[in-house]
Amino acid sequence: MALKIVRRLIPDWGTTYGPPGDGPFPAVMIFHGSEGAYSGWSHRNAVLLAAHGFLAFPFGYSRGGNAWNAGSIEDVPLDRTVEALAALRAFPATGGKVAFYGVSRGAEHALLLASLMARDGLEGMPDAVAAHSPPDVVCGAFDARRHRDAGDPGWQSWDPAQRAWSWRGSTEDLLPTQPIEIERYNGPIFLSHGTADRVWSVEMTRRLSARLEKNGRNPEVHYYDGQDHIPGSASENEHHEHLVAFLERHLSIEP
């Protein structure tokens, strides 16, 4: 029997991918990395999750760009992401529970926003957060036209004038190299990283995990031995098994 995946539009926000039927379905909001909204990677990840029964919403947040240019991650208003999250929760096919899932800069987006929402006591927090190849600090603005050194953003000299994010109209709390205080978030957290990542060091996930455990949290953490920033086929299959199992546990809809 052929697997059917259905696209459903959230007016003013974008498309979702999910199973056929009326639902409701557990939902996942997907954040792309520096490849930008137009590259297709987040839509590909959404289709993979849709094939496992989730309503997946690839949220495009990069500034500018088109089908030939990724766009930049600079002065991105995280408040707009909160509005998109509320629209996803209100969408008829959504079952009420929503997770964040981000990769690389998208992982930063997911962790940072969850920490800010928790800090400020906002309603509608994500029910779970998953991050692959995340940084443990706020990173500087990204423009594909400018080169960025590989390695560990926690030790880089970012230009503080080039801010990636804004929150409630300000960038003052989002200085590059400032730790992402994900320990403020009380929900389930999934972290994963390739041990041979040449773009962002695996030590960032190790520091995140250690800090969470020090603050009484119990993150689910997976390391993929010898894998780079994007895992190879076998490790990616393993990653998706872990990710889907995590999402199924924490987004299950009560009958």
C-alpha positions as CSV (number, residue, x, y, z in Angstrom):
1,M,0.0,0.0,0.0
2,A,1.4,3.4,-1.0
3,L,2.1,5.9,1.8
4,K,0.2,9.1,1.4
5,I,1.4,12.4,2.8
6,V,-0.9,15.4,2.7
7,R,0.0,19.1,2.5
8,R,-2.2,21.4,4.6
9,L,-1.7,25.2,4.5
10,I,-1.7,27.3,7.7
11,P,-3.0,30.6,6.2
12,D,-0.4,33.4,6.4
13,W,2.3,31.0,7.8
14,G,3.1,28.2,5.4
15,T,2.5,24.6,4.6
16,T,2.5,21.5,6.8
17,Y,3.0,17.8,5.9
18,G,1.1,15.1,7.6
19,P,-0.9,11.9,7.4
20,P,-4.2,11.7,5.6
21,G,-7.4,12.1,7.6
22,D,-8.8,14.7,9.9
23,G,-6.4,14.1,12.8
24,P,-5.7,15.4,15.3
25,F,-2.0,14.7,14.9
26,P,1.0,15.4,17.2
27,A,2.8,18.4,15.7
28,V,6.4,19.3,15.2
29,M,7.7,22.8,14.3
30,I,10.9,22.4,12.3
31,F,13.6,25.1,12.2
32,H,16.1,25.1,9.3
33,G,19.8,26.0,9.6
34,S,21.9,28.4,7.8
35,E,21.0,26.8,4.5
36,G,17.9,29.0,4.7
37,A,14.2,28.5,4.2
38,Y,14.4,28.0,0.4
39,S,16.9,25.1,0.4
40,G,14.3,22.4,1.0
41,W,16.1,20.6,3.8
42,S,13.5,21.5,6.4
43,H,10.7,20.4,4.1
44,R,12.5,17.1,3.5
45,N,12.7,16.6,7.3
46,A,9.0,17.5,7.6
47,V,8.1,14.8,5.0
48,L,10.2,12.2,7.0
49,L,8.3,13.0,10.2
50,A,4.9,13.1,8.4
51,A,5.6,9.5,7.2
52,H,5.7,8.6,10.9
53,G,2.4,10.2,11.7
54,F,3.3,13.7,12.7
55,L,1.9,17.0,11.4
56,A,5.2,18.7,10.5
57,F,5.5,22.4,9.9
58,P,8.8,23.7,8.4
59,F,9.0,27.3,9.6
60,G,11.0,29.6,7.3
61,Y,12.6,32.4,9.3
62,S,15.7,33.5,7.3
63,R,15.6,37.1,6.2
64,G,15.3,37.8,2.5
65,G,16.5,35.2,0.1
66,N,14.8,33.3,-2.8
67,A,15.1,30.0,-4.6
68,W,18.7,30.9,-5.5
69,N,19.9,32.5,-2.3
70,A,19.4,31.2,1.3
71,G,18.9,34.5,2.9
72,S,20.4,35.6,6.2
73,I,20.0,34.9,9.9
74,E,20.3,38.5,11.1
75,D,17.9,40.4,13.4
76,V,15.4,37.5,13.2
77,P,12.4,38.4,15.5
78,L,11.8,35.4,17.7
79,D,8.5,36.9,18.7
80,R,7.3,36.0,15.2
81,T,8.1,32.4,15.9
82,V,5.9,32.5,19.0
83,E,3.1,33.8,16.8
84,A,3.7,30.9,14.3
85,L,3.7,28.4,17.2
86,A,0.3,29.8,18.4
87,A,-1.0,29.4,14.8
88,L,0.2,25.8,14.6
89,R,-1.4,25.0,18.0
90,A,-4.7,26.5,16.8
91,F,-4.6,24.6,13.5
92,P,-7.5,22.1,13.3
93,A,-5.3,19.2,12.4
94,T,-3.0,19.7,15.4
95,G,-3.7,17.6,18.4
96,G,-2.7,20.2,21.0
97,K,0.9,19.0,21.6
98,V,3.7,20.6,19.7
99,A,7.5,20.0,19.7
100,F,10.4,22.1,18.4
101,Y,13.0,20.3,16.2
102,G,16.0,22.2,14.9
103,V,19.3,21.4,13.3
104,S,22.4,23.6,13.6
105,R,21.3,27.2,13.6
106,G,17.7,25.8,13.8
107,A,18.8,24.0,16.9
108,E,20.0,27.3,18.3
109,H,16.6,28.8,17.4
110,A,14.7,26.0,19.2
111,L,16.8,26.0,22.4
112,L,17.0,29.8,22.6
113,L,13.3,30.4,22.1
114,A,12.3,27.7,24.6
115,S,14.7,29.3,27.2
116,L,13.3,32.8,26.6
117,M,9.7,31.7,26.8
118,A,10.4,29.9,30.0
119,R,12.3,32.8,31.5
120,D,9.5,35.2,30.7
121,G,6.7,32.8,31.8
122,L,5.0,32.8,28.4
123,E,2.0,30.5,27.8
124,G,2.0,27.9,25.0
125,M,5.5,26.5,25.7
126,P,6.6,23.7,23.4
127,D,5.8,20.3,24.8
128,A,9.3,19.0,23.9
129,V,12.4,20.3,22.3
130,A,14.8,18.3,20.0
131,A,18.1,19.7,18.7
132,H,20.7,18.2,16.5
133,S,24.2,19.7,16.3
134,P,23.3,22.6,18.6
135,P,25.5,25.4,19.9
136,D,25.4,26.1,23.7
137,V,25.7,29.8,23.2
138,V,24.0,32.5,21.2
139,C,25.8,32.9,17.9
140,G,26.3,36.0,15.7
141,A,24.5,36.9,12.6
142,F,25.0,34.6,9.6
143,D,25.1,35.7,5.9
144,A,26.2,33.1,3.4
145,R,28.2,35.8,1.6
146,R,30.5,36.1,4.6
147,H,32.8,33.3,5.8
148,R,32.5,31.9,9.3
149,D,35.3,29.8,10.9
150,A,34.3,26.3,11.7
151,G,34.6,24.8,15.2
152,D,33.1,26.0,18.4
153,P,31.1,29.3,18.5
154,G,31.5,29.3,22.3
155,W,35.1,30.5,21.8
156,Q,34.7,32.7,18.7
157,S,35.1,36.5,18.5
158,W,31.8,37.5,17.0
159,D,31.1,41.0,15.9
160,P,28.6,42.1,18.6
161,A,27.0,44.5,16.2
162,Q,25.8,41.6,14.0
163,R,23.0,40.1,16.0
164,A,21.2,37.0,14.8
165,W,18.1,37.3,16.9
166,S,15.8,39.9,18.6
167,W,13.3,39.3,21.3
168,R,10.5,41.7,22.2
169,G,12.0,44.3,20.0
170,S,15.5,44.2,21.5
171,T,18.8,42.4,20.9
172,E,20.3,43.4,24.2
173,D,19.8,40.0,25.9
174,L,21.1,38.1,22.9
175,L,24.8,39.0,22.7
176,P,26.9,36.5,20.8
177,T,28.7,33.9,23.0
178,Q,26.1,34.4,25.8
179,P,25.1,30.9,27.1
180,I,21.7,29.6,26.0
181,E,19.9,29.0,29.3
182,I,17.9,26.0,28.3
183,E,18.0,24.7,31.9
184,R,15.1,27.2,32.5
185,Y,12.9,24.9,30.3
186,N,11.2,22.1,32.3
187,G,10.1,20.0,29.4
188,P,11.7,17.0,27.7
189,I,14.9,17.7,25.8
190,F,16.6,15.7,23.1
191,L,20.2,16.5,22.0
192,S,22.3,14.8,19.4
193,H,25.6,15.4,17.7
194,G,28.2,13.7,15.5
195,T,31.5,13.3,17.3
196,A,33.5,14.3,14.2
197,D,31.5,17.4,13.4
198,R,33.8,19.8,11.6
199,V,31.3,22.7,11.5
200,W,30.3,23.0,15.2
201,S,32.1,21.0,17.9
202,V,30.5,18.1,19.7
203,E,31.8,19.7,22.9
204,M,28.9,22.2,22.7
205,T,26.4,19.4,23.2
206,R,28.5,17.9,25.9
207,R,28.5,21.2,27.8
208,L,24.7,21.6,27.3
209,S,24.1,18.1,28.6
210,A,26.4,18.7,31.6
211,R,24.7,22.0,32.5
212,L,21.2,20.5,32.2
213,E,22.2,17.6,34.4
214,K,23.8,20.0,36.9
215,N,20.4,21.8,37.1
216,G,18.4,18.6,37.7
217,R,17.3,18.0,34.1
218,N,17.5,14.6,32.4
219,P,18.1,15.2,28.7
220,E,18.1,12.4,26.2
221,V,21.4,12.6,24.5
222,H,22.8,10.7,21.5
223,Y,26.3,10.9,20.0
224,Y,27.0,9.5,16.6
225,D,30.5,8.2,16.5
226,G,32.7,9.5,13.7
227,Q,29.9,11.5,12.1
228,D,30.2,15.0,10.7
229,H,27.7,17.9,10.9
230,I,25.3,16.0,8.6
231,P,25.4,12.2,9.5
232,G,25.9,9.6,6.8
233,S,23.0,7.3,5.8
234,A,23.3,4.7,8.5
235,S,23.8,7.2,11.3
236,E,21.0,9.4,10.0
237,N,18.7,6.4,10.0
238,E,19.7,5.8,13.6
239,H,19.1,9.4,14.4
240,H,15.6,9.3,13.0
241,E,14.8,6.2,15.1
242,H,15.9,8.0,18.2
243,L,14.1,11.2,17.3
244,V,10.8,9.6,16.3
245,A,10.8,7.5,19.5
246,F,11.4,10.6,21.6
247,L,8.6,12.6,19.8
248,E,6.1,9.7,20.1
249,R,6.7,9.4,23.8
250,H,6.3,13.0,24.6
251,L,3.6,14.1,22.0
252,S,1.2,11.2,22.4
253,I,-2.4,12.3,22.3
254,E,-4.6,11.0,25.0
255,P,-7.7,9.1,23.7
